[in-house]
Amino acid sequence: MKQLAHRENRWMTDVNHRLAKTLVVASGSHTLFVLENLPNVTFNTDDLPKSLRNSHRSWSSFQLESFLTYKAQAIQSIVVKVNPAFTSQHCPKCGLVEKTNRHHDTHEYWCKQCQYRCNADRLGAMNIKMLGQEWLNGIKRPKIKKLTTIG
């Protein structure tokens, strides 16, 4: 089992190195990479014995971030992390933040206010891109704030 775990770790490290290199080479120098700040990414380990729970936590995203950061710095690019709060609930057209606009079963986002529709993952990526653009423009908005709707 240990040998298999080491093989999997080496494979994932190789995948992360290749992915980071591909992103940096394809994007070129002086690029801004925007990542979500996800310090405690984990998978559901409730069904595992307590002795195995820590070993099944995801370190892969942290490793990819660190590989991307040092490879980007080598070509004068920057990696910034943004607050992911409400990025999957924020309408890019009208600004409404509403949890029920995202439909998990169909992976669709549909704004009840302006009727904007798109894939839910695409919406999150668009909002993360917007936060990166605001960072570039020097807008110091701390995060997307959840709005309360009346009615």
Number of C-alpha atoms within 10 A of each C-alpha: 6 7 8 9 11 11 12 12 13 12 12 16 16 12 14 21 17 15 15 22 16 13 14 22 13 9 14 13 15 13 15 18 18 19 18 17 15 13 9 11 12 14 10 9 14 8 7 11 8 10 7 10 15 11 11 12 14 13 14 15 15 16 16 18 19 16 18 25 18 15 20 25 15 12 14 13 19 18 19 14 16 18 15 17 15 17 24 22 24 26 26 16 11 12 16 20 22 20 14 12 22 22 13 10 6 9 12 17 26 19 24 13 14 12 13 14 15 14 14 21 15 14 21 21 16 17 21 22 17 15 26 21 14 13 17 11 9 9 11 10 10 9 13 17 14 15 11 9 8 4 3
